[in-house]
């Protein structure tokens, strides 16, 4: 590791330690183990070796333990009840996905990484971007697309829909009628990656509801969604910021599922979010291209009702399908719950 990388690692570790001390003073139990991360800073490149992506992994700040397993088991039961109650109440579930457009300041001619151009950006309009992949290869129905809700936060937003038919998993929970799943995807300007990363936490903890009229329904997204997530670059690897700080002094009043599909999200995000009361849907141990087939894998598991381990298996299946040369074992090893 170079001297510059060692200095960056020291800066991140010191920053995270300061935030943990501050949270402990506010009555939050300090994490038992300080994060030790090995950071390799580089821009996302679509051409990056996938073999390197899945093998260069780092472990979360707190190893999986009996205590963590017990906590996740309790949260799993609460999350399952939330899903059942929403399906019975509304006849549908909503999911909110925040994306930050990738940018490449050093290469202004890279059409796939222009921070203000959703139509060609890798995370939005390119082949595996969510706005292209979902309504095409993933077979979701687009029910809305526009340039946002009138404020300056989003360059684009789209709503997609799929119907869940009765499955043995849902039938075992007493759900025997079809229900719909709606996904709201929001494209943030690439210069606002930190805001986009903090948005799922802020939406959920501060009950920021994003209401959209579409498909003949008044759909409630944001803080009212059962699952919230982020896909894009993990800028916390460059400079650590407490992921809960943006939501202060809000607290999570009802359990929500959360995922972060960005490089090494399990290392810097998993335990703080579990401590805040979120139910872990999916995080990553290694470097991950933020492409929509992995999000679709999470949604496939939700649609059939194969929850918890099913989220990992389904996401890994999609990852292996699109990343040629990666076997299932390595694909699973990339993800963490």
SERO-4910 file (N, C-alpha, C, O; in steps of 0.05 Angstrom, whole numbers):
BEGIN
 pado doro    nc1    nc2    nc3   cac1   cac2   cac3    cc1    cc2    cc3    oc1    oc2    oc3
  Unk    A     17    -24      0      0      0      0     18     25      0     38     26     15
  Unk    A     12     44    -16     28     68    -18     26     86      6      7     83     22
  Unk    A     45    105      9     44    123     32     19    140     31      8    145     52
  Unk    A     10    148      7    -14    164      4    -39    148     14    -56    159     27
  Unk    A    -39    123      6    -62    106     14    -62    102     44    -83    102     57
  Unk    A    -38     98     56    -36     95     85    -46    120     99    -60    118    119
  Unk    A    -38    144     89    -48    169    101    -78    171     99    -91    179    117
  Unk    A    -89    163     75   -118    164     71   -132    145     91   -153    152    102
  Unk    A   -121    121     94   -132    102    113   -133    113    141   -152    110    155
  Unk    A   -110    125    149   -109    137    176   -130    159    179   -143    160    200
  Unk    A   -133    176    159   -153    197    160   -181    186    164   -197    195    180
  Unk    A   -188    166    148   -215    154    150   -219    141    177   -240    145    189
  Unk    A   -199    126    186   -202    112    212   -205    132    235   -222    128    252
  Unk    A   -190    154    234   -192    174    255   -219    188    254   -231    193    275
  Unk    A   -229    194    230   -255    207    227   -277    190    238   -295    199    252
  Unk    A   -276    164    231   -297    145    240   -296    143    270   -317    141    283
  Unk    A   -272    142    282   -270    140    311   -282    164    325   -296    162    345
  Unk    A   -278    188    313   -290    213    325   -320    212    324   -333    219    344
  Unk    A   -331    202    302   -360    201    300   -372    181    320   -392    185    332
  Unk    A   -358    158    323   -368    138    342   -367    149    371   -386    143    386
  Unk    A   -346    164    378   -345    175    405   -367    195    409   -379    196    431
  Unk    A   -373    211    388   -395    230    391   -422    217    395   -438    225    412
  Unk    A   -426    195    380   -452    181    382   -454    167    410   -476    166    421
  Unk    A   -431    158    421   -431    145    447   -439    165    468   -454    159    487
  Unk    A   -429    190    465   -435    211    484   -465    218    484   -476    228    503
  Unk    A   -478    213    461   -507    219    458   -524    195    467   -548    196    464
  Unk    A   -511    175    478   -527    153    489   -528    129    471   -542    110    478
  Unk    A   -514    130    449   -514    107    430   -491     89    438   -468     98    442
  Unk    A   -495     63    440   -474     44    448   -452     44    427   -458     40    403
  Unk    A   -428     49    435   -405     49    416   -401     22    405   -405      2    418
  Unk    A   -393     21    380   -387     -5    367   -363    -17    380   -344     -3    388
  Unk    A   -363    -44    382   -342    -57    397   -315    -57    383   -294    -57    395
  Unk    A   -316    -56    357   -291    -58    341   -289    -34    322   -308    -30    306
  Unk    A   -267    -20    323   -264      2    304   -259    -10    276   -247    -31    273
  Unk    A   -269      4    257   -266     -6    229   -237     -5    221   -223     15    225
  Unk    A   -229    -27    210   -202    -28    198   -206    -34    168   -214    -56    161
  Unk    A   -201    -15    152   -207    -18    124   -182    -15    107   -165      2    113
  Unk    A   -181    -30     86   -159    -27     67   -173    -15     42   -188    -28     28
  Unk    A   -166     10     36   -180     24     15   -162     26    -10   -139     34     -8
  Unk    A   -173     19    -32   -160     24    -58   -177     44    -72   -199     37    -81
  Unk    A   -167     69    -75   -183     90    -87   -179     91   -117   -156     94   -127
  Unk    A   -200     88   -131   -199     90   -160   -227     95   -171   -247     90   -157
  Unk    A   -230    105   -195   -255    110   -207   -267     83   -216   -252     65   -223
  Unk    A   -294     82   -215   -307     58   -227   -301     57   -256   -303     77   -270
  Unk    A   -293     34   -266   -289     30   -294   -304      5   -303   -301    -16   -290
  Unk    A   -319      8   -323   -335    -16   -332   -317    -38   -341   -324    -62   -340
  Unk    A   -292    -30   -350   -274    -51   -359   -258    -64   -337   -242    -82   -342
  Unk    A   -262    -55   -312   -247    -66   -290   -250    -97   -289   -272   -107   -294
  Unk    A   -229   -111   -282   -230   -140   -281   -250   -149   -260   -248   -141   -237
  Unk    A   -269   -165   -268   -289   -175   -250   -276   -194   -230   -285   -196   -207
  Unk    A   -255   -209   -239   -242   -227   -221   -230   -211   -197   -232   -221   -175
  Unk    A   -219   -188   -202   -209   -170   -181   -232   -161   -164   -229   -159   -139
  Unk    A   -254   -154   -176   -278   -144   -161   -287   -163   -140   -292   -155   -118
  Unk    A   -289   -189   -147   -300   -208   -128   -280   -219   -109   -287   -230    -88
  Unk    A   -254   -217   -115   -234   -229    -97   -223   -209    -77   -215   -217    -55
  Unk    A   -222   -184    -84   -211   -164    -66   -234   -154    -48   -247   -134    -53
  Unk    A   -239   -169    -27   -262   -163     -9   -251   -156     18   -229   -164     26
  Unk    A   -268   -141     33   -261   -133     60   -285   -141     78   -308   -140     70
  Unk    A   -279   -147    103   -300   -156    121   -313   -132    134   -300   -111    138
  Unk    A   -339   -134    142   -353   -113    156   -339   -107    183   -322   -122    192
  Unk    A   -347    -84    194   -334    -74    219   -338    -94    242   -321    -96    259
  Unk    A   -361   -107    242   -366   -127    264   -372   -154    251   -391   -157    236
  Unk    A   -355   -174    256   -359   -200    245   -386   -211    253   -397   -204    273
  Unk    A   -396   -229    236   -422   -242    242   -419   -257    268   -400   -273    272
  Unk    A   -438   -254    286   -437   -266    312   -464   -276    320   -484   -270    307
  Unk    A   -465   -291    342   -491   -300    353   -509   -277    360   -534   -278    356
  Unk    A   -497   -256    371   -513   -232    379   -525   -219    354   -548   -211    354
  Unk    A   -508   -216    333   -518   -203    309   -539   -221    296   -559   -211    285
  Unk    A   -535   -247    296   -555   -266    285   -582   -263    299   -603   -263    286
  Unk    A   -581   -261    326   -606   -259    341   -620   -233    335   -645   -232    332
  Unk    A   -605   -211    332   -616   -185    326   -629   -186    298   -651   -175    294
  Unk    A   -615   -198    279   -626   -199    252   -651   -217    250   -669   -212    235
  Unk    A   -651   -238    267   -675   -255    267   -699   -240    277   -721   -243    266
  Unk    A   -696   -224    298   -718   -208    308   -727   -187    287   -751   -184    283
  Unk    A   -707   -174    275   -714   -154    254   -727   -167    230   -745   -156    218
  Unk    A   -719   -192    224   -731   -206    202   -761   -211    207   -777   -208    188
  Unk    A   -768   -218    231   -796   -222    238   -812   -196    236   -834   -196    226
  Unk    A   -800   -174    245   -814   -148    244   -817   -139    215   -837   -128    207
  Unk    A   -796   -144    199   -797   -137    171   -819   -153    156   -834   -142    139
  Unk    A   -819   -178    161   -840   -195    148   -868   -186    155   -885   -186    138
  Unk    A   -872   -179    180   -898   -169    189   -905   -143    174   -928   -139    166
  Unk    A   -885   -125    171   -890   -101    156   -900   -106    128   -919    -94    118
  Unk    A   -886   -125    114   -894   -132     87   -923   -142     86   -939   -134     69
  Unk    A   -929   -161    103   -956   -173    103   -977   -152    109   -998   -151     95
  Unk    A   -972   -135    129   -992   -114    135   -996    -95    112  -1019    -87    106
  Unk    A   -974    -87     98   -977    -69     75   -992    -82     52  -1009    -69     39
  Unk    A   -986   -107     46  -1000   -120     24  -1030   -122     30  -1046   -118     12
  Unk    A  -1037   -129     55  -1065   -131     62  -1079   -104     63  -1102   -102     56
  Unk    A  -1064    -84     70  -1076    -57     72  -1079    -44     45  -1100    -32     38
  Unk    A  -1057    -45     28  -1056    -29      4  -1059    -46    -22  -1067    -36    -43
  Unk    A  -1052    -71    -20  -1052    -88    -44  -1026    -84    -61  -1024    -93    -83
  Unk    A  -1007    -70    -49   -981    -66    -63   -959    -58    -43   -965    -51    -20
  Unk    A   -934    -60    -52   -911    -52    -37   -896    -31    -53   -897    -32    -78
  Unk    A   -882    -13    -40   -865      6    -55   -836      4    -45   -830     -2    -22
  Unk    A   -818      9    -64   -789      9    -59   -778     35    -71   -786     43    -93
  Unk    A   -760     48    -57   -747     73    -66   -717     68    -70   -704     60    -51
  Unk    A   -707     74    -94   -679     71   -100   -667     98   -108   -675    110   -128
  Unk    A   -648    108    -93   -633    132   -100   -608    124   -115   -593    106   -106
  Unk    A   -603    138   -137   -578    133   -152   -563    159   -156   -576    180   -159
  Unk    A   -537    158   -155   -520    182   -160   -506    177   -187   -492    157   -190
  Unk    A   -510    195   -206   -497    191   -232   -466    190   -229   -455    207   -214
  Unk    A   -454    172   -242   -425    170   -241   -413    194   -256   -424    203   -276
  Unk    A   -390    203   -247   -377    225   -260   -347    219   -265   -336    203   -250
  Unk    A   -335    233   -284   -307    229   -290   -295    256   -298   -291    261   -322
  Unk    A   -290    273   -278   -279    300   -284   -254    300   -301   -249    319   -316
  Unk    A   -238    279   -298   -213    278   -312   -216    270   -342   -197    273   -357
  Unk    A   -240    261   -349   -246    253   -376   -273    264   -385   -293    250   -383
  Unk    A   -273    289   -393   -298    303   -400   -313    291   -424   -336    296   -428
  Unk    A   -298    274   -440   -311    262   -463   -323    235   -458   -335    223   -476
  Unk    A   -322    226   -433   -334    200   -426   -364    203   -423   -374    213   -403
  Unk    A   -379    195   -444   -408    199   -444   -422    182   -423   -445    189   -414
  Unk    A   -409    161   -413   -422    144   -393   -418    154   -365   -429    143   -346
  Unk    A   -403    175   -361   -397    185   -335   -400    216   -333   -385    229   -318
  Unk    A   -419    226   -347   -425    255   -345   -444    259   -322   -466    247   -322
  Unk    A   -436    275   -303   -451    277   -278   -479    289   -281   -496    286   -264
  Unk    A   -484    303   -304   -510    316   -308   -525    304   -332   -543    317   -343
  Unk    A   -517    281   -342   -529    269   -366   -541    241   -359   -527    221   -364
  Unk    A   -565    240   -348   -576    214   -341   -579    195   -365   -576    170   -362
  Unk    A   -586    205   -388   -593    188   -411   -571    170   -420   -577    149   -431
  Unk    A   -546    177   -415   -524    160   -423   -507    149   -399   -488    134   -403
  Unk    A   -514    157   -375   -498    150   -352   -500    120   -345   -521    108   -349
  Unk    A   -478    109   -336   -478     80   -330   -499     71   -310   -509     49   -312
  Unk    A   -505     88   -291   -525     79   -270   -554     85   -278   -572     76   -264
  Unk    A   -558     99   -300   -585    107   -307   -594     99   -335   -610     80   -339
  Unk    A   -583    111   -356   -593    107   -383   -577     88   -400   -586     80   -421
  Unk    A   -553     80   -391   -537     60   -406   -550     33   -404   -570     29   -391
  Unk    A   -538     13   -419   -551    -13   -422   -559    -25   -395   -580    -37   -393
  Unk    A   -541    -24   -375   -547    -36   -349   -555    -15   -328   -556    -22   -304
  Unk    A   -561      9   -337   -572     29   -318   -601     22   -312   -614      9   -328
  Unk    A   -610     31   -289   -637     23   -280   -659     32   -299   -679     18   -302
  Unk    A   -656     55   -312   -678     66   -329   -679     51   -355   -700     53   -369
  Unk    A   -658     37   -362   -659     21   -387   -663     -9   -381   -679    -22   -394
  Unk    A   -649    -19   -361   -650    -48   -355   -677    -57   -345   -687    -78   -353
  Unk    A   -689    -41   -327   -714    -49   -315   -736    -53   -335   -749    -75   -335
  Unk    A   -742    -34   -352   -765    -38   -371   -759    -56   -395   -777    -62   -410
  Unk    A   -734    -64   -398   -726    -80   -421   -719   -109   -412   -736   -126   -410
  Unk    A   -694   -113   -406   -685   -140   -399   -699   -151   -374   -705   -175   -372
  Unk    A   -705   -134   -354   -717   -143   -329   -748   -145   -331   -760   -156   -312
  Unk    A   -759   -134   -352   -788   -138   -357   -806   -124   -337   -828   -133   -331
  Unk    A   -798   -101   -326   -815    -85   -310   -831    -66   -328   -822    -58   -349
  Unk    A   -855    -59   -319   -871    -40   -334   -866    -12   -323   -868     -7   -299
  Unk    A   -859      6   -342   -855     34   -334   -882     48   -332   -897     48   -352
  Unk    A   -889     59   -309   -914     73   -306   -911    103   -303   -931    117   -304
  Unk    A   -887    112   -300   -882    141   -299   -853    147   -304   -835    132   -296
  Unk    A   -848    169   -318   -821    179   -320   -823    209   -325   -839    219   -341
  Unk    A   -806    225   -311   -806    254   -314   -779    265   -304   -761    250   -298
  Unk    A   -778    291   -303   -753    304   -295   -753    312   -265   -737    329   -257
  Unk    A   -770    299   -250   -769    304   -221   -794    316   -210   -814    318   -225
  Unk    A   -794    323   -185   -818    333   -172   -819    363   -169   -833    374   -153
  Unk    A   -803    377   -186   -804    406   -185   -783    419   -168   -779    443   -169
  Unk    A   -768    403   -153   -745    414   -138   -719    408   -153   -719    395   -174
  Unk    A   -697    416   -142   -671    414   -155   -656    388   -149   -634    384   -158
  Unk    A   -668    370   -133   -654    347   -124   -649    326   -146   -627    315   -148
  Unk    A   -669    321   -163   -668    299   -181   -668    308   -210   -683    326   -218
  Unk    A   -650    296   -226   -650    301   -255   -671    285   -269   -682    294   -290
  Unk    A   -677    261   -259   -697    244   -271   -710    227   -249   -697    222   -228
  Unk    A   -734    218   -254   -746    198   -237   -764    180   -253   -776    189   -273
  Unk    A   -765    154   -246   -782    135   -260   -794    116   -240   -783    111   -219
  Unk    A   -818    107   -247   -832     87   -230   -838     62   -247   -847     64   -269
  Unk    A   -831     39   -236   -834     14   -250   -852     -5   -233   -854     -2   -209
  Unk    A   -865    -23   -247   -885    -40   -234   -882    -69   -243   -878    -74   -267
  Unk    A   -885    -87   -224   -888   -116   -230   -909   -127   -211   -913   -117   -189
  Unk    A   -922   -148   -220   -943   -161   -203   -932   -188   -193   -922   -204   -208
  Unk    A   -935   -192   -167   -927   -217   -154   -951   -236   -155   -972   -230   -144
  Unk    A   -947   -259   -167   -968   -280   -168   -964   -297   -143   -942   -298   -131
  Unk    A   -985   -311   -134   -983   -328   -110   -960   -348   -112   -957   -362   -132
  Unk    A   -944   -349    -92   -921   -368    -90   -923   -383    -64   -938   -375    -45
  Unk    A   -908   -404    -62   -909   -420    -37   -898   -404    -13   -908   -407      9
  Unk    A   -879   -386    -18   -868   -370      3   -889   -351     14   -892   -348     38
  Unk    A   -903   -337     -4   -924   -318      5   -948   -333     16   -960   -324     36
  Unk    A   -955   -356      5   -978   -371     15   -973   -380     43   -992   -381     60
  Unk    A   -948   -387     50   -942   -395     77   -946   -373     97   -948   -378    121
  Unk    A   -947   -348     87   -951   -325    104   -980   -315    103   -987   -294    114
  Unk    A   -997   -330     89  -1025   -323     86  -1032   -304     64  -1054   -294     62
  Unk    A  -1012   -299     46  -1017   -281     23  -1022   -299     -1  -1004   -311    -12
  Unk    A  -1047   -300    -10  -1054   -318    -31  -1065   -304    -56  -1072   -317    -76
  Unk    A  -1067   -278    -55  -1076   -262    -78  -1053   -246    -90  -1034   -239    -75
  Unk    A  -1054   -240   -116  -1032   -224   -128  -1031   -196   -116  -1051   -186   -106
  Unk    A  -1007   -185   -116  -1003   -158   -107   -981   -145   -124   -965   -160   -137
  Unk    A   -980   -119   -125   -961   -104   -142   -937    -94   -125   -939    -89   -101
  Unk    A   -915    -92   -139   -891    -80   -127   -883    -57   -146   -880    -60   -170
  Unk    A   -881    -33   -134   -873     -9   -149   -845      0   -140   -840      1   -116
  Unk    A   -828      6   -159   -801     16   -153   -798     44   -163   -802     49   -187
  Unk    A   -792     63   -146   -786     90   -153   -755     93   -155   -741     89   -135
  Unk    A   -745    100   -178   -717    105   -182   -712    135   -186   -726    148   -201
  Unk    A   -693    146   -171   -687    174   -171   -658    179   -179   -640    167   -167
  Unk    A   -654    196   -199   -627    202   -208   -617    228   -197   -628    249   -204
  Unk    A   -597    228   -181   -584    252   -170   -561    260   -187   -547    243   -199
  Unk    A   -556    286   -188   -532    296   -202   -507    284   -189   -506    280   -165
  Unk    A   -487    277   -206   -463    264   -196   -448    280   -175   -434    268   -159
  Unk    A   -451    306   -175   -438    323   -155   -451    321   -127   -441    332   -107
  Unk    A   -474    307   -126   -489    306   -101   -490    277    -91   -510    268    -80
  Unk    A   -468    262    -95   -467    234    -87   -472    230    -57   -485    211    -49
  Unk    A   -461    248    -40   -464    245    -12   -494    248     -4   -504    233     12
  Unk    A   -507    268    -16   -536    272    -11   -552    247    -19   -570    238     -5
  Unk    A   -544    236    -42   -559    212    -52   -554    188    -33   -572    173    -28
  Unk    A   -529    186    -23   -524    163     -5   -539    166     22   -547    146     33
  Unk    A   -541    191     31   -555    195     57   -585    195     54   -599    192     74
  Unk    A   -596    198     30   -624    201     26   -641    177     35   -662    182     48
  Unk    A   -633    152     31   -650    130     41   -652    130     71   -674    126     82
  Unk    A   -631    137     85   -631    138    115   -649    162    124   -665    159    142
  Unk    A   -645    184    111   -660    208    119   -690    204    113   -707    211    129
  Unk    A   -696    193     89   -724    188     82   -738    171    104   -760    177    113
  Unk    A   -725    149    111   -737    130    130   -738    141    158   -759    139    171
  Unk    A   -716    152    168   -715    160    196   -732    185    201   -743    189    223
  Unk    A   -734    203    181   -749    228    185   -776    226    172   -790    247    169
  Unk    A   -784    202    163   -811    198    151   -817    217    129   -839    229    128
  Unk    A   -798    220    110   -801    238     87   -816    222     66   -804    206     52
  Unk    A   -841    227     63   -858    212     44   -857    225     17   -860    250     15
  Unk    A   -852    210     -4   -852    220    -32   -877    208    -46   -876    185    -54
  Unk    A   -898    224    -49   -923    215    -60   -924    220    -90   -918    242    -99
  Unk    A   -932    200   -105   -933    202   -134   -960    190   -143   -967    168   -135
  Unk    A   -974    204   -160   -998    193   -173   -990    179   -199   -981    192   -218
  Unk    A   -994    153   -199   -987    138   -223  -1002    111   -223  -1009    101   -201
  Unk    A  -1007    101   -246  -1020     75   -249  -1048     74   -235  -1056     53   -225
  Unk    A  -1061     97   -234  -1087     99   -222  -1087     98   -192  -1108     94   -179
  Unk    A  -1064    102   -180  -1061    101   -151  -1045    124   -141  -1029    136   -155
  Unk    A  -1050    131   -116  -1032    150   -102  -1011    134    -87  -1017    123    -66
  Unk    A   -988    132    -98   -967    115    -88   -949    130    -68   -942    153    -73
  Unk    A   -942    117    -46   -926    130    -25   -898    117    -25   -895     93    -18
  Unk    A   -879    133    -32   -851    124    -32   -835    137    -10   -847    148      9
  Unk    A   -809    137    -13   -792    150      7   -795    136     34   -792    112     35
  Unk    A   -800    152     54   -801    140     81   -823    120     85   -823    105    104
  Unk    A   -843    120     67   -865    100     69   -859     74     54   -874     55     58
  Unk    A   -837     73     39   -830     49     25   -821     28     45   -810     34     66
  Unk    A   -825      2     38   -817    -19     56   -787    -25     53   -774    -34     72
  Unk    A   -776    -18     30   -747    -21     25   -737      5     13   -749     15     -6
  Unk    A   -714     14     22   -701     37     10   -672     30      4   -660     13     19
  Unk    A   -660     42    -16   -633     34    -23   -619     55    -39   -630     75    -48
  Unk    A   -593     49    -44   -576     67    -59   -558     51    -78   -549     29    -71
  Unk    A   -554     62   -102   -535     49   -121   -518     72   -133   -529     92   -143
  Unk    A   -492     68   -133   -474     89   -144   -447     86   -132   -439     64   -123
  Unk    A   -432    107   -132   -405    107   -122   -405    110    -91   -422    125    -81
  Unk    A   -387     96    -78   -386     98    -49   -365    119    -41   -341    113    -38
  Unk    A   -373    144    -39   -354    166    -33   -345    166     -4   -327    180      3
  Unk    A   -358    149     13   -349    147     41   -322    134     43   -309    135     64
  Unk    A   -314    121     21   -287    109     21   -266    130     18   -242    125     23
  Unk    A   -273    153      8   -254    175      5   -253    193     30   -232    201     39
  Unk    A   -276    198     41   -278    214     66   -302    204     82   -325    207     73
  Unk    A   -297    193    105   -319    181    121   -337    203    133   -328    223    143
  Unk    A   -363    198    131   -383    215    143   -403    196    157   -411    176    147
  Unk    A   -410    203    181   -430    188    197   -455    185    181   -468    206    175
  Unk    A   -464    161    173   -487    158    156   -513    166    170   -534    170    156
  Unk    A   -513    167    196   -538    174    211   -540    204    215   -561    214    222
  Unk    A   -518    218    212   -517    247    219   -538    263    204   -549    282    215
  Unk    A   -542    257    178   -560    273    162   -589    271    172   -606    288    165
  Unk    A   -595    250    187   -623    246    197   -627    257    225   -649    256    235
  Unk    A   -606    266    238   -608    276    266   -627    300    267   -626    317    250
  Unk    A   -646    300    286   -649    283    310   -670    261    306   -680    250    325
  Unk    A   -677    255    280   -698    236    275   -690    208    284   -666    201    285
  Unk    A   -710    191    289   -706    163    296   -725    146    279   -747    155    272
  Unk    A   -717    122    274   -734    103    259   -757     93    276   -752     80    296
  Unk    A   -781    100    268   -804     92    284   -816     65    276   -829     53    293
  Unk    A   -810     56    252   -820     30    243   -798     18    225   -786     32    210
  Unk    A   -794     -8    227   -773    -21    213   -775    -17    183   -797    -17    172
  Unk    A   -752    -14    170   -750    -11    141   -726    -28    132   -706    -30    145
  Unk    A   -729    -41    108   -707    -55     96   -689    -35     82   -699    -15     72
  Unk    A   -663    -40     81   -644    -22     68   -622    -37     54   -613    -57     64
  Unk    A   -614    -26     31   -591    -38     17   -573    -16      6   -583      6      0
  Unk    A   -548    -22      3   -529     -4     -9   -512    -20    -29   -494    -35    -22
  Unk    A   -517    -15    -55   -503    -29    -76   -481    -10    -87   -484      2   -108
  Unk    A   -460     -8    -71   -437      7    -78   -413     -7    -66   -416    -23    -48
  Unk    A   -389     -1    -75   -366    -15    -66   -362    -15    -36   -363      7    -23
  Unk    A   -358    -38    -24   -351    -42      4   -370    -28     23   -362    -17     44
  Unk    A   -395    -29     17   -415    -15     34   -417    -29     61   -424    -16     81
  Unk    A   -412    -56     62   -414    -70     87   -393    -60    107   -397    -61    131
  Unk    A   -370    -50     97   -348    -42    114   -355    -16    129   -349    -14    152
  Unk    A   -367      3    115   -371     29    127   -400     35    135   -405     55    148
  Unk    A   -419     19    126   -447     26    130   -464      5    146   -483     12    159
  Unk    A   -456    -20    144   -474    -41    154   -481    -38    184   -504    -35    191
  Unk    A   -461    -37    202   -467    -37    230   -480    -11    240   -498    -12    256
  Unk    A   -472     13    230   -486     37    238   -516     36    231   -532     46    247
  Unk    A   -523     24    209   -551     23    201   -566      2    216   -589      6    223
  Unk    A   -553    -21    222   -566    -41    239   -571    -30    267   -592    -34    278
  Unk    A   -551    -15    277   -554     -3    303   -577     17    304   -590     21    325
  Unk    A   -582     30    281   -604     50    280   -631     37    277   -651     51    277
  Unk    A   -632     10    273   -657     -4    272   -666    -13    245   -688    -24    242
  Unk    A   -649    -10    224   -656    -19    197   -653    -49    195   -636    -61    209
  Unk    A   -668    -61    176   -665    -89    170   -647    -91    145   -653    -80    125
  Unk    A   -626   -107    148   -607   -110    127   -618   -126    103   -626   -149    107
  Unk    A   -619   -113     80   -627   -127     56   -602   -137     41   -600   -161     35
  Unk    A   -583   -119     35   -559   -127     21   -538   -105     21   -544    -81     17
  Unk    A   -513   -113     27   -490    -96     26   -468   -111     12   -471   -134      4
  Unk    A   -445    -98      7   -424   -110     -8   -397   -110      7   -391    -92     22
  Unk    A   -382   -132      3   -356   -134     15   -334   -123     -3   -313   -113      7
  Unk    A   -338   -123    -29   -317   -115    -48   -327    -94    -67   -347    -81    -62
  Unk    A   -312    -91    -88   -318    -70   -108   -341    -80   -126   -341   -103   -135
  Unk    A   -360    -63   -131   -384    -71   -146   -391    -51   -167   -394    -27   -161
  Unk    A   -395    -59   -192   -406    -41   -212   -436    -35   -205   -451    -55   -202
  Unk    A   -444    -10   -201   -471     -5   -192   -492     -7   -214   -504     13   -223
  Unk    A   -496    -32   -224   -513    -36   -246   -539    -50   -238   -540    -63   -217
  Unk    A   -560    -45   -253   -587    -50   -244   -595    -79   -241   -615    -86   -229
  Unk    A   -580    -98   -254   -588   -126   -251   -586   -136   -223   -600   -154   -215
  Unk    A   -568   -124   -207   -566   -132   -179   -590   -122   -163   -601   -136   -146
  Unk    A   -599    -98   -169   -624    -88   -157   -647   -106   -165   -664   -112   -148
  Unk    A   -648   -114   -190   -670   -131   -199   -669   -158   -185   -690   -170   -180
  Unk    A   -645   -167   -178   -643   -192   -162   -657   -189   -135   -671   -207   -126
  Unk    A   -652   -166   -122   -666   -161    -96   -696   -162   -100   -711   -173    -84
  Unk    A   -705   -149   -122   -734   -147   -127   -746   -174   -133   -769   -180   -126
  Unk    A   -731   -191   -148   -740   -218   -154   -746   -234   -128   -767   -247   -126
  Unk    A   -728   -231   -108   -732   -245    -83   -757   -234    -68   -772   -250    -56
  Unk    A   -761   -208    -69   -784   -196    -57   -810   -206    -70   -829   -212    -57
  Unk    A   -810   -207    -96   -834   -215   -111   -843   -243   -105   -867   -249   -103
  Unk    A   -824   -261   -102   -831   -289    -96   -833   -294    -66   -842   -315    -57
  Unk    A   -824   -275    -50   -826   -278    -21   -803   -294     -8   -805   -304     14
  Unk    A   -781   -298    -23   -758   -312    -13   -739   -291      1   -720   -282    -11
  Unk    A   -746   -285     26   -733   -263     39   -707   -271     53   -700   -295     53
  Unk    A   -693   -252     64   -668   -256     79   -647   -269     61   -636   -255     44
  Unk    A   -640   -294     65   -619   -307     49   -627   -306     19   -609   -305      2
  Unk    A   -653   -305     13   -662   -303    -14   -652   -278    -28   -647   -278    -52
  Unk    A   -650   -256    -14   -640   -231    -26   -611   -235    -35   -604   -227    -58
  Unk    A   -595   -248    -19   -567   -253    -26   -565   -272    -51   -551   -266    -70
  Unk    A   -580   -294    -50   -578   -314    -71   -588   -302    -97   -576   -307   -118
  Unk    A   -610   -287    -96   -621   -276   -121   -603   -255   -133   -599   -254   -157
  Unk    A   -592   -238   -116   -574   -217   -126   -548   -230   -138   -539   -222   -159
  Unk    A   -538   -251   -124   -514   -265   -134   -520   -279   -160   -503   -279   -178
  Unk    A   -544   -290   -163   -551   -303   -189   -551   -283   -212   -541   -289   -233
  Unk    A   -562   -259   -207   -562   -239   -228   -534   -229   -234   -527   -224   -257
  Unk    A   -518   -226   -213   -491   -216   -216   -475   -236   -233   -461   -229   -252
  Unk    A   -477   -262   -226   -463   -283   -241   -472   -284   -270   -456   -289   -288
  Unk    A   -498   -279   -275   -509   -280   -302   -497   -259   -320   -491   -264   -343
  Unk    A   -493   -235   -309   -483   -213   -326   -453   -209   -324   -441   -196   -342
  Unk    A   -440   -219   -304   -411   -217   -302   -399   -244   -309   -396   -262   -292
  Unk    A   -393   -248   -334   -384   -273   -344   -357   -281   -330   -340   -264   -326
  Unk    A   -355   -307   -325   -331   -317   -313   -330   -317   -282   -311   -326   -270
  Unk    A   -352   -307   -270   -354   -307   -241   -372   -331   -232   -395   -332   -241
  Unk    A   -362   -349   -216   -378   -371   -207   -396   -362   -184   -393   -340   -172
  Unk    A   -415   -379   -177   -435   -372   -157   -423   -367   -129   -432   -350   -114
  Unk    A   -403   -383   -123   -390   -380    -97   -378   -353    -93   -380   -340    -73
  Unk    A   -364   -344   -114   -351   -317   -113   -372   -295   -113   -369   -274   -100
  Unk    A   -394   -299   -128   -415   -279   -129   -428   -276   -102   -432   -254    -93
  Unk    A   -434   -298    -88   -445   -297    -61   -426   -284    -42   -435   -268    -25
  Unk    A   -400   -289    -45   -381   -278    -26   -379   -248    -28   -370   -235     -9
  Unk    A   -387   -237    -51   -386   -208    -54   -407   -194    -36   -403   -171    -28
  Unk    A   -429   -207    -30   -451   -195    -16   -452   -202     13   -442   -223     21
  Unk    A   -465   -185     29   -466   -189     58   -492   -178     68   -502   -157     59
  Unk    A   -504   -193     87   -528   -184    100   -524   -180    130   -543   -172    145
***
